[in-house]
């Protein structure tokens, strides 16, 4: 039988009524002739509640027990979904991560999936089961302990199952009805995309678009898993949502597919750094050891053997970065005159595979921001992306202006 993977996020299974609504969607695909693997998240708010319980019980908790507690939310949803399907006379059963088994690394709270054997579930399909309801976000370590995959782990679980079982498609049901050209809360002109390439979606996800978790898009791109993002609250429609697919499935691409932003950014500059071989490693090594997520990096032209080094990072990592750099300076690993911190910036990016064949995209972006009186502090580019740091107060204006300039409210 052809096989589908369907993933339902926390808002889609937040109540028993919503679980019943999701189960009807599953039942429709079974009626269409599919065997279905359903991946479920915990009911909305449940994981945060469980995390709070752990923190209250043991501030310096054992990460293995943390995973045992936090993973239980998905187990509840999986059981309730299987019961609901059974009430609809659809042969279904629930599966916890260890029962599949979803084999992961031992990195508790941030484990990575290493293997998903298909034998157990396929055997049950052969015996007449029509739906396997799998608890997302969880697996089992080589030591036999329950693990969790970190934020957005159920998306990653769904794509990994679709790859392992060679599913026809992986449908991600959430509280939005697809991928938009930008955040509809910023501009009412934002348009839902019918299709978007893996590369574009990966860039948008990494730049702040929260529709799909970055790791899940990476997996989908690697294994060519066709993803469809849909709302579980809209009417059932085969053409609904946004298809995330290989670039070859998109006939004609606009230069820019979307505008993304990240509001909570900061900029750090080390002034008068000695310009010598290895200085970049000396600066960014301690930051990496402190788990600082450095993004945009700019080194100025050297004057009299000195240079300035500027980089961006999430605003909540500024204090740790400052401590790491001050300690490196105290050890004489690096030297600098000042550490300048600007915590009032944001990152705005344009993304599109069409940039490869369209000249002047970056120039148009910079001219648009100039016309709005927006000063650019840092620029970085890749083959399909241009990102800038600007003052945070200009975020909405920058997004709206770029969306209009590239006519993203119109289809290609």
C-alpha positions in Angstrom: 0.0 0.0 0.0 1.2 3.6 -0.6 2.2 5.3 2.7 1.8 8.8 4.1 3.3 10.4 7.1 1.0 13.0 8.9 2.4 15.1 11.7 0.1 17.0 14.1 1.6 19.8 16.3 0.6 20.7 19.8 -2.1 23.2 18.8 -3.6 20.6 16.5 -4.1 18.1 19.4 -4.6 20.6 22.2 -8.1 19.2 23.2 -10.0 16.0 22.7 -12.2 17.8 20.1 -9.0 18.7 18.1 -7.7 15.2 18.3 -11.1 14.0 16.9 -10.7 16.6 14.1 -7.2 15.4 13.3 -8.3 11.8 13.4 -11.0 12.6 10.7 -8.2 13.8 8.5 -6.3 10.6 9.0 -9.4 8.6 8.3 -9.9 10.4 5.0 -6.4 9.3 3.9 -7.0 5.7 5.0 -10.2 5.8 2.9 -8.1 7.0 0.0 -6.1 3.8 0.2 -3.1 4.8 2.3 -1.4 3.2 5.2 -0.6 6.1 7.5 2.1 6.9 10.1 0.9 9.7 12.4 3.5 11.6 14.4 2.0 13.6 17.3 3.3 16.3 19.6 2.3 16.7 23.2 -1.0 18.6 23.8 -0.4 22.4 23.6 1.3 23.7 26.8 1.9 20.2 28.2 5.7 20.1 27.5 6.2 23.5 29.2 4.3 22.2 32.2 6.4 19.1 32.5 9.6 21.1 32.1 8.4 23.3 35.0 7.8 20.2 37.2 11.4 19.1 36.5 12.8 22.5 37.4 10.9 22.7 40.6 11.8 19.2 41.7 15.5 19.3 40.8 17.2 22.6 39.6 20.4 20.6 38.8 18.5 17.8 37.2 19.7 14.5 35.7 19.2 15.0 32.0 18.2 11.3 31.6 15.3 11.7 34.0 14.4 15.1 32.4 13.9 13.2 29.1 11.8 10.5 30.9 9.5 13.2 32.2 9.3 15.6 29.3 8.7 12.8 26.7 5.6 11.6 28.5 3.4 14.3 26.9 3.7 12.8 23.5 2.9 9.3 24.9 -0.5 10.6 26.2 -1.4 12.2 22.8 -0.4 9.0 20.9 -2.6 6.9 23.1 -5.6 9.2 22.8 -5.2 9.5 19.0 -5.1 5.7 18.7 -8.2 5.3 20.8 -10.0 7.9 18.8 -9.2 6.2 15.5 -10.3 2.8 17.0 -13.6 4.4 17.9 -13.9 5.3 14.2 -13.3 1.6 13.4 -9.9 2.3 11.9 -7.3 -0.3 13.0 -4.7 1.7 14.8 -2.2 1.5 17.7 0.2 3.8 19.5 4.0 3.5 19.4 6.5 5.1 21.8 9.9 5.8 20.5 11.6 2.8 22.1 9.0 0.4 20.6 9.7 1.3 17.0 12.6 1.7 17.9 13.8 5.3 17.1 17.5 4.9 17.7 19.3 8.1 18.7 22.5 9.4 20.1 23.0 9.7 23.9 22.8 13.6 23.9 19.8 13.9 26.2 17.4 16.8 25.5 19.1 17.3 22.1 19.6 13.8 20.7 19.9 13.1 17.0 18.2 10.3 15.1 20.6 7.7 13.9 18.3 4.9 12.6 14.6 4.0 12.3 14.2 0.3 11.6 11.0 -0.3 9.7 10.5 -4.0 10.5 8.2 -3.7 13.5 5.7 -1.2 12.1 5.7 -2.8 8.6 4.9 -6.2 10.2 1.9 -4.7 11.9 0.8 -3.1 8.6 1.0 -6.6 7.1 -1.3 -7.9 9.9 -4.0 -5.3 9.1 -3.1 -2.2 11.0 -3.9 0.9 9.0 -2.5 3.6 11.2 0.6 3.7 13.4 0.4 6.6 15.8 4.0 7.4 16.9 5.0 9.7 19.8 7.2 12.4 18.3 10.2 14.1 19.8 11.6 11.0 21.4 13.8 8.0 20.9 16.1 5.6 22.7 19.8 5.9 23.3 22.4 3.1 22.8 22.3 2.7 26.6 18.6 2.0 26.5 17.4 5.3 28.0 14.6 7.5 26.7 15.9 10.6 24.8 14.3 13.7 23.4 15.3 15.6 20.3 15.0 19.2 21.4 12.8 22.0 20.2 10.8 21.1 17.1 11.7 17.5 17.5 8.3 16.2 16.3 8.9 17.8 12.9 12.3 16.0 12.7 10.6 12.8 13.7 8.0 13.1 11.0 10.6 13.7 8.2 12.9 10.9 9.5 10.0 8.5 9.4 9.0 9.6 5.9 12.6 9.0 4.7 12.9 5.6 6.4 9.6 4.3 5.1 9.9 6.0 1.6 6.6 7.7 2.2 4.9 9.4 -0.8 4.7 12.6 1.2 5.0 14.1 4.7 2.1 16.4 5.7 2.9 18.8 8.6 -0.3 20.0 10.2 0.1 23.2 12.3 -1.8 26.4 13.2 -0.8 28.2 10.0 -2.1 27.3 6.5 1.2 27.3 4.7 4.4 29.1 4.1 4.0 32.9 3.4 6.2 35.4 1.5 6.7 37.0 4.9 5.0 37.2 8.3 1.4 38.2 7.7 1.4 40.0 11.1 4.0 42.4 9.6 2.3 43.0 6.3 -1.2 42.2 5.2 0.1 41.8 1.6 1.9 38.5 2.6 0.9 35.8 0.2 0.8 32.0 0.8 3.2 30.1 -1.5 1.9 27.1 -3.5 5.5 25.7 -3.6 8.9 26.5 -2.2 12.2 24.8 -2.6 14.0 22.9 0.1 16.9 25.4 0.0 14.6 28.4 0.3 12.7 26.9 3.2 15.9 26.0 4.9 17.2 29.5 4.7 13.8 31.0 5.9 13.7 28.5 8.8 17.2 29.3 9.9 16.5 33.1 9.5 13.6 33.1 11.9 10.6 31.8 10.0 9.0 29.4 12.6 6.8 27.3 10.3 9.2 24.4 10.2 12.1 23.4 12.4 15.5 23.7 10.6 16.7 20.2 11.3 13.5 18.8 9.7 14.1 20.8 6.5 17.7 19.6 6.4 16.6 16.0 6.6 13.9 16.6 4.0 16.4 18.1 1.6 18.9 15.3 2.1 16.4 12.5 1.5 14.2 14.3 -1.0 11.1 14.0 1.2 8.2 16.1 -0.2 6.8 18.1 2.7 3.4 19.8 2.7 2.6 22.4 5.4 -1.1 22.7 6.2 -3.5 24.1 8.8 -5.4 21.5 10.9 -8.1 24.2 11.3 -8.9 24.7 7.6 -11.3 22.6 5.6 -9.8 19.5 4.1 -8.6 20.2 0.6 -6.1 18.2 -1.4 -4.6 21.4 -2.9 -4.3 23.3 0.4 -1.1 24.3 2.1 2.4 24.8 0.8 4.5 22.1 -0.8 8.2 22.1 0.1 9.9 20.2 -2.7 13.0 19.9 -4.9 13.9 22.9 -7.0 13.1 20.9 -10.2 9.4 20.8 -9.3 9.2 24.6 -9.4 8.8 25.6 -13.1 9.6 29.3 -12.7 11.1 31.1 -9.7 10.9 34.8 -8.9 14.2 36.4 -7.9 13.0 36.5 -4.2 10.6 34.0 -2.6 10.3 35.6 0.8 11.4 38.1 3.4 12.5 36.8 6.8 13.5 38.6 9.9 15.0 37.9 13.4 14.0 40.5 15.9 16.3 39.6 18.9 19.7 40.1 17.5 22.8 41.9 18.9 26.0 43.2 17.3 29.5 43.0 18.9 32.6 44.7 17.7 36.2 44.2 18.9 38.3 47.2 18.1 42.0 47.4 17.3 42.5 43.6 17.2 46.0 42.5 16.2 45.8 41.5 12.5 47.8 38.3 12.3 47.3 34.7 11.2 45.0 32.8 13.6 43.3 35.8 15.2 39.9 34.8 13.9 40.3 31.3 15.4 41.5 32.9 18.7 38.4 35.0 18.9 35.7 32.6 17.7 37.2 29.5 19.4 36.3 30.6 22.9 32.8 31.7 21.6 32.3 28.2 20.2 33.3 26.6 23.5 30.8 28.8 25.2 28.1 27.6 22.8 27.6 31.1 21.3 25.7 31.0 18.0 27.7 33.5 15.9 26.1 34.5 12.6 27.2 37.5 10.5 31.0 38.2 10.6 32.8 41.2 9.1 36.5 42.1 9.4 37.6 45.6 8.5 40.6 46.5 6.4 43.8 46.5 8.5 45.5 49.7 9.4 48.9 49.7 11.0 48.6 46.0 11.9 45.2 46.5 13.7 41.7 45.6 12.5 38.1 45.6 13.9 36.1 42.4 14.0 32.3 42.6 14.0 29.7 39.8 14.4 26.1 39.2 15.2 24.6 36.9 17.8 21.2 36.2 19.6 20.6 38.9 22.2 20.2 36.4 25.0 23.8 35.2 24.4 25.5 38.6 24.8 26.6 38.2 28.4 28.1 34.8 27.9 29.9 36.0 24.8 31.2 39.1 26.7 32.5 36.8 29.5 34.2 34.4 27.0 36.0 37.3 25.2 37.1 39.0 28.4 38.5 35.7 29.8 40.4 35.2 26.5 41.8 38.7 26.7 42.8 38.1 30.3 44.7 34.9 29.2 46.5 37.0 26.5 44.9 34.8 23.8 43.6 37.9 22.1 44.0 41.6 22.5 41.5 44.4 21.7 41.0 48.0 22.7 37.2 48.0 23.2 34.3 45.5 23.1 31.3 47.5 21.7 27.8 46.0 22.1 24.7 47.1 20.2 21.7 45.3 21.5 19.1 47.2 19.5 19.4 45.6 16.1 17.5 43.1 14.0 18.3 41.0 11.0 16.2 41.3 7.8 16.8 38.9 4.9 15.6 38.2 1.4 15.7 34.6 0.1 15.2 33.1 -3.3 16.7 30.5 -5.6 15.9 32.9 -8.5 18.8 35.1 -7.3 21.1 32.7 -9.1 19.8 33.9 -12.5 18.7 37.4 -11.7 21.3 40.2 -11.5 20.9 43.3 -9.3 18.9 41.8 -6.5 21.2 43.0 -3.7 21.5 46.4 -5.3 17.7 46.7 -5.4 17.5 45.6 -1.7 20.0 48.3 -0.6 18.4 51.0 -2.7 15.0 50.1 -1.2 16.3 50.5 2.4 18.1 53.7 1.4 14.9 55.2 0.1 13.3 54.5 3.4 16.1 56.1 5.3 17.3 52.8 6.9 21.0 52.5 7.6 22.6 49.1 7.1 25.1 48.1 9.8 26.3 44.7 8.5 25.7 42.8 5.2 26.2 39.1 4.5 25.3 37.2 1.3 25.1 33.6 0.0 24.0 32.2 -3.3 20.3 32.5 -2.5 20.2 35.0 0.4 21.1 38.6 1.4 20.9 39.5 5.0 21.4 42.9 6.7 21.5 44.2 10.3 19.5 47.4 10.9 18.2 49.2 13.9 15.3 47.3 15.5 12.9 50.2 15.2 13.0 49.8 11.4 12.1 46.1 11.3 8.5 46.4 10.2 9.3 49.2 7.8 12.2 47.2 6.2 10.1 44.1 5.8 7.1 45.9 4.3 9.3 48.0 1.9 11.2 44.9 0.7 8.0 42.9 0.2 6.6 45.7 -1.9 9.9 46.3 -3.9 10.1 42.7 -5.0 6.3 42.5 -5.6 5.9 39.4 -3.4 2.2 39.8 -3.2 2.0 38.7 -6.9 2.6 35.1 -8.1 5.5 34.5 -10.5 
